[in-house]
Amino acid sequence: MTRRIRFDLWTFVLIGAWAVLLILLVWPLSSILRASLLDNDTGAVSLIHYIEIFTTKVYQRAIGNTFIAGFGGMTGALILGVTLAFVTTRFHIYGRALIQTLAVIALVAPPFIGAYAWIVLFGASGVVRKGLASIGVSIPPLYGVAGVILVFSFKFFPHVFLITSGALGAINRSVEEAAESLGVSPMKRLFTVTLPLILPAIAASALLTFVLSIADFGTPRIIGRDFNVLATEAFNLFGGEVGGNPGMASALSIVLIILSMIIVFGQRWVLRKNVYYSNLMKKPERKHASGLKAVGLHALAYTIVLIGALPAIIVVMFSFRRTSGPVFQPGLSLQSYEKVIATVSAPIWNTLIFSSVAVVAIVISGTLIGYLISRRPNIATGALDALLMVPYIVPGIVMGIAFITRFNDPPIALTGTGLIIILAIYVRRLPYSARSVAAALKQVGPSLEDAAVSLGYSPGKAFMKVTVPLIVPGIMAGALMSFVTAMNELSSSLVLYVGSTITMPVRIYLSVMDGEYGTASALSTILLSMTAIAVYAAFHLSGRKESALL
């Protein structure tokens, strides 16, 4: 017996969702793949670009540097994140909520702002370097691979901290007590019992930080100097080939996508290998340390989070300093804010408008798609859910190149408009809303909605009148996190903007590159303030679950 396809509201929503993702995600990315397979001279299908990538020293070095940055940032983030998670979950640390807040500040602050703050401190004219030089101590400027890895470590360690904290809190205390009763020393117990139990969480957070590190464009671009990675090489090649065929840029982008896909699917595999389940009959308890041990633990925890939040703190402080060109002068002043208001206020309005419009579209479509994924499981919605992984995988610089390559000519010529930035933000941040709504729906049974339908409501009306009011916190949390990440979007916007559509992250980036550190500080402080307000609202609506950020 053949099963007839039932057309209702959700069938049309499913068709619309597929159409949106095919047009705004698959189609642009296909242009990248196509351009990477075309010979610049003959236009014939060829693997010449890929051959050149793997046989030319410049690109070989970029691939090697990408792995160095990825593994370096991952290693540093693991050391910091696991250490902080263990200290705060196994010992009583005063101000634990403050530690979590500072960690989240480090998490949501744009990475290029972190790079800029480290330049202010340890760059060629950094205040710390100048201060040390005044007492006869000379240190080299923080540029190159060391600077990139340092920034990545302190930028991404909160991911490790939040994930492993949850895993440490789920360990049955009796397992560790059994090892203790057998005479196992605390250090040996840590490495033979505790860490193996949370290894899946550690591995998952490690892979996540690796992907974030190799996809980051702003940090290597600002402080890497000659340390070029795949993302910066793709941007350089694209910028030099705007008038021609950006074949090499596209080929590098494909290599970066493939590398990211391998790591992300590796993460999913590791998560599936997590076979440890705890009944939590004996939850872990935090011990009260005393004496020098307590001082040392507190100092360790606060040192990690304060250094992580240092970029945000430095940016705010230096936004009120007097400046003379790229040099900060003694004394306080509002001149940087006066300059922002007088000459560079357009990026603020562009950022707010573009982000707001994108988020409205994200909330509407993300809510509908989240419902499909959660309530209408089938092959089509399962494939749609898998396709929503792609925006996580594709670095922003690649998405920007894909958009400008695909939407540069008729029939859809959007280059130079604000709409192309809005659409890029929309497709990159849509998964935040869809997955937030899907998670919220898991907490709400379908019985109430079914009852409304049985009483004569249409499926659409039952959804709007019954289901939506129950999942408003999840909808709003996803919307606010989409808004936060949209405001901080640099990579794709840097490729897509023109003078009239410049955004705050792009303006900050350009100000740093031009040595306008006062303007960059003021704009960064405004951006951080808007981000902090949105994050606080997201925490409030999601029950202050910091893990909702991940």
BELVENJO-V629283 format. One record per residue. PHI is phi in whole degrees, -180 to 180 (none if undefined). PSI is psi in degrees with one decimal (* if undefined). Layout:
((PHI:PSI) (PHI:PSI))
This chain:
((none:127.5) (-84:131.4) (-85:124.9) (-79:141.5) (-75:127.8) (-97:117.1) (-93:122.0) (-143:-168.0) (-55:-43.3) (-73:-23.3) (-65:-43.7) (-70:-33.9) (-64:-42.3) (-62:-44.2) (-62:-43.8) (-64:-39.9) (-64:-43.8) (-64:-39.7) (-63:-43.1) (-62:-47.7) (-71:-33.7) (-67:-40.5) (-75:-42.1) (-97:-9.3) (-124:-60.7) (-68:-46.2) (-62:-49.9) (-61:-41.9) (-68:-28.9) (-66:-29.1) (-68:-34.3) (-65:-46.2) (-63:-43.6) (-63:-47.0) (-63:-33.2) (-71:-19.2) (-102:6.7) (-107:133.3) (-70:131.1) (-61:-34.0) (-87:-46.1) (-99:-20.1) (76:5.2) (-84:155.5) (-66:129.2) (-158:154.4) (-100:19.3) (-60:-37.1) (-66:-42.5) (-68:-38.0) (-61:-42.7) (-65:-37.9) (-59:-44.3) (-91:1.8) (-122:-8.5) (-99:133.0) (-61:-37.1) (-60:-46.0) (-77:-33.8) (-61:-41.5) (-66:-37.6) (-64:-41.3) (-64:-45.0) (-62:-42.6) (-64:-34.4) (-63:-44.2) (-66:-40.0) (-62:-46.6) (-64:-41.9) (-65:-51.2) (-71:-35.0) (-65:-48.4) (-63:-39.9) (-63:-45.1) (-64:-46.5) (-62:-42.3) (-65:-37.5) (-65:-46.4) (-60:-47.9) (-70:-47.0) (-68:-45.9) (-67:-41.3) (-59:-49.2) (-65:-40.7) (-63:-43.5) (-65:-44.2) (-63:-43.8) (-79:-20.9) (-97:-19.1) (-106:-14.3) (-131:152.2) (-79:108.8) (-112:124.2) (-69:136.9) (80:34.9) (-61:-38.1) (-63:-37.5) (-65:-39.8) (-61:-44.4) (-63:-39.8) (-65:-45.0) (-64:-36.5) (-65:-39.8) (-69:-35.4) (-60:-43.5) (-63:-31.9) (-72:-43.8) (-88:-15.8) (-66:131.8) (-57:137.2) (-62:-30.7) (-71:-26.6) (-68:-38.9) (-62:-43.5) (-61:-43.5) (-63:-41.6) (-64:-38.4) (-67:-32.4) (-65:-41.9) (-59:-35.3) (-85:-47.6) (-125:13.8) (-74:-172.1) (-57:-37.2) (-113:26.2) (-63:145.3) (-66:-35.7) (-69:-42.9) (-62:-42.4) (-66:-38.5) (-65:-42.1) (-68:-36.7) (-63:-32.6) (-67:-19.5) (-110:15.4) (88:10.0) (-104:122.9) (-113:126.8) (-127:149.8) (-73:154.7) (-62:149.1) (-86:73.8) (-123:164.2) (89:-158.7) (-63:-38.1) (-64:-43.1) (-65:-41.5) (-62:-48.0) (-65:-39.1) (-61:-47.3) (-64:-44.0) (-60:-42.6) (-60:-47.8) (-81:-18.2) (-78:-41.4) (-103:-4.3) (-62:-27.9) (-60:-31.5) (-58:-47.9) (-65:-44.0) (-59:-48.2) (-69:-40.2) (-70:-47.5) (-73:-26.8) (-61:-43.5) (-63:-40.5) (-67:-41.5) (-64:-33.3) (-75:-10.7) (-101:3.4) (-80:133.9) (-70:121.9) (-61:-27.6) (-64:-26.6) (-65:-46.7) (-69:-35.2) (-66:-34.6) (-64:-42.6) (-64:-39.0) (-64:-40.0) (-68:-21.2) (-87:4.0) (88:13.4) (-73:129.9) (-67:155.6) (-56:-41.7) (-67:-44.0) (-67:-35.9) (-64:-36.3) (-63:-44.7) (-86:-23.8) (-102:-19.2) (-120:-58.4) (-68:-54.3) (-61:-41.7) (-60:-33.3) (-68:-32.1) (-105:13.4) (-57:-41.5) (-58:-40.8) (-67:-40.3) (-63:-45.2) (-64:-41.1) (-64:-44.0) (-69:-32.2) (-64:-46.5) (-66:-37.0) (-62:-46.5) (-68:-31.0) (-65:-46.6) (-62:-43.9) (-63:-37.3) (-68:-44.2) (-75:-20.5) (-87:-15.5) (-69:131.7) (-106:-41.7) (-63:-44.4) (-65:-52.0) (-63:-31.7) (-69:-38.1) (-83:-45.8) (-116:-1.9) (-72:-29.9) (56:-110.1) (-85:2.8) (-89:82.0) (-88:138.1) (-116:179.4) (-59:-41.5) (-64:-44.2) (-72:-35.9) (-65:-40.5) (-62:-41.1) (-66:-43.6) (-62:-43.5) (-67:-41.4) (-66:-43.0) (-63:-29.8) (-87:-7.6) (-123:21.9) (-58:-36.5) (-82:-6.3) (-128:-144.0) (-99:112.8) (-79:55.1) (-65:-47.3) (-66:-39.8) (-61:-40.8) (-66:-43.0) (-63:-42.4) (-62:-37.6) (-64:-41.6) (-64:-41.4) (-60:-42.1) (-66:-39.7) (-63:-47.0) (-61:-42.5) (-61:-44.2) (-65:-40.9) (-63:-41.9) (-60:-44.8) (-68:-43.6) (-66:-43.3) (-68:-30.2) (-63:-39.0) (-62:-45.6) (-63:-37.8) (-65:-42.5) (-63:-41.3) (-63:-36.7) (-71:-21.7) (-81:-4.5) (-75:97.8) (-105:8.1) (-90:125.2) (-125:138.4) (-116:137.7) (-84:-6.0) (55:28.4) (-68:-27.7) (-129:91.2) (-70:149.7) (-60:144.2) (-114:143.4) (-86:130.1) (-85:153.4) (-95:107.4) (-82:159.6) (-138:164.4) (65:-143.7) (-64:-30.4) (-64:-43.3) (-64:-42.4) (-62:-44.9) (-64:-41.8) (-65:-43.5) (-64:-43.3) (-63:-41.4) (-63:-48.6) (-63:-47.7) (-72:-30.7) (-63:-44.2) (-62:-50.0) (-74:-32.1) (-69:-40.0) (-66:-38.3) (-63:-39.3) (-86:-4.6) (-55:-42.7) (-56:-44.5) (-65:-41.3) (-65:-45.5) (-63:-42.8) (-60:-45.1) (-64:-44.8) (-61:-45.6) (-78:-12.5) (-69:-18.1) (-104:9.0) (-88:152.4) (-72:146.4) (-132:152.1) (-136:92.9) (69:-130.3) (-85:-1.4) (-104:131.0) (-83:138.7) (-108:160.3) (-63:148.3) (102:160.7) (-102:150.6) (-162:155.9) (-103:16.9) (-64:-31.5) (-67:-40.3) (-70:-36.4) (-62:-39.4) (-67:-40.2) (-61:-46.6) (-66:-37.9) (-80:-35.5) (-123:-25.5) (-128:36.1) (-77:-22.1) (-56:-43.3) (-58:-32.8) (-65:-48.1) (-67:-40.0) (-60:-43.6) (-62:-46.1) (-65:-43.9) (-68:-50.8) (-60:-45.0) (-66:-42.5) (-65:-46.7) (-62:-44.4) (-62:-41.2) (-70:-35.6) (-59:-47.2) (-65:-38.2) (-63:-44.5) (-64:-46.1) (-63:-55.2) (-72:-36.3) (-64:-37.3) (-65:-45.0) (-66:-43.7) (-67:-40.1) (-59:-37.7) (-66:-44.3) (-58:-46.4) (-63:-40.5) (-83:-40.6) (-102:-20.8) (-123:61.7) (-69:124.9) (-160:-174.2) (-62:-42.0) (-67:-44.2) (-74:-32.0) (-65:-41.2) (-67:-35.8) (-64:-41.4) (-63:-41.4) (-65:-38.8) (-65:-29.4) (-69:-10.7) (-74:-24.3) (-61:-45.1) (-59:-27.7) (-68:-35.6) (-79:-41.6) (-77:120.4) (-61:151.6) (-60:-38.3) (-64:-34.3) (-70:-43.0) (-63:-38.9) (-63:-44.3) (-63:-40.6) (-63:-41.7) (-66:-45.4) (-73:-25.4) (-73:-41.5) (-82:-37.8) (-106:30.5) (-93:-17.1) (-130:160.3) (-58:151.4) (-84:-11.4) (-119:86.6) (-101:99.7) (-112:-3.6) (-58:133.0) (90:-1.5) (-105:161.2) (-70:-24.5) (-63:-36.8) (-67:-33.2) (-70:-41.8) (-60:-44.4) (-67:-38.1) (-65:-44.0) (-62:-43.0) (-58:-52.1) (-72:-27.8) (-76:-30.6) (-104:-4.6) (-55:-40.0) (-59:-30.0) (-58:-48.9) (-70:-46.1) (-60:-44.2) (-75:-32.2) (-65:-43.0) (-67:-42.8) (-60:-40.3) (-66:-40.5) (-64:-37.9) (-67:-25.6) (-65:-22.1) (-90:-5.4) (-120:115.0) (-69:155.4) (-82:0.5) (-63:-40.6) (-65:-41.0) (-66:-41.3) (-63:-38.9) (-64:-40.3) (-64:-40.2) (-66:-39.9) (-66:-22.4) (-90:5.2) (109:-1.6) (-71:144.9) (-73:157.6) (-55:-39.6) (-67:-42.4) (-69:-38.3) (-63:-38.7) (-64:-46.7) (-71:-39.3) (-86:-28.5) (-111:-54.0) (-75:-48.4) (-56:-46.8) (-59:-28.7) (-77:-22.7) (-113:17.2) (-55:-42.7) (-59:-42.7) (-65:-39.0) (-64:-46.2) (-70:-37.1) (-64:-45.0) (-63:-38.2) (-66:-43.5) (-70:-37.0) (-71:-33.0) (-64:-40.1) (-65:-41.5) (-61:-50.5) (-70:-30.4) (-67:-41.7) (-64:-31.0) (-95:8.5) (-70:120.9) (-113:-50.9) (-56:-55.2) (-70:-37.5) (-65:-32.0) (-66:-29.1) (-83:-33.5) (-94:-18.9) (-76:155.9) (-126:-178.8) (-54:-40.4) (-83:-10.5) (-117:18.8) (-65:140.7) (-110:172.1) (-61:-48.4) (-58:-40.6) (-66:-42.7) (-65:-38.3) (-64:-45.7) (-58:-47.2) (-66:-36.4) (-65:-41.3) (-64:-44.4) (-65:-27.9) (-92:-0.4) (81:12.8) (-88:71.1) (-70:-31.6) (-66:-46.6) (-62:-43.0) (-61:-39.8) (-65:-45.2) (-64:-46.5) (-64:-38.8) (-65:-39.7) (-64:-42.3) (-62:-44.2) (-65:-42.3) (-64:-37.5) (-64:-45.0) (-64:-38.0) (-65:-43.7) (-63:-40.7) (-63:-44.6) (-66:-40.2) (-66:-42.3) (-60:-43.3) (-63:-39.9) (-64:-42.9) (-62:-43.3) (-62:-41.7) (-78:-25.4) (-101:15.4) (76:26.3) (57:41.7) (-94:102.8) (-61:-26.7) (-67:-13.1) (-66:-16.4) (-75:-19.5) (-85:*))
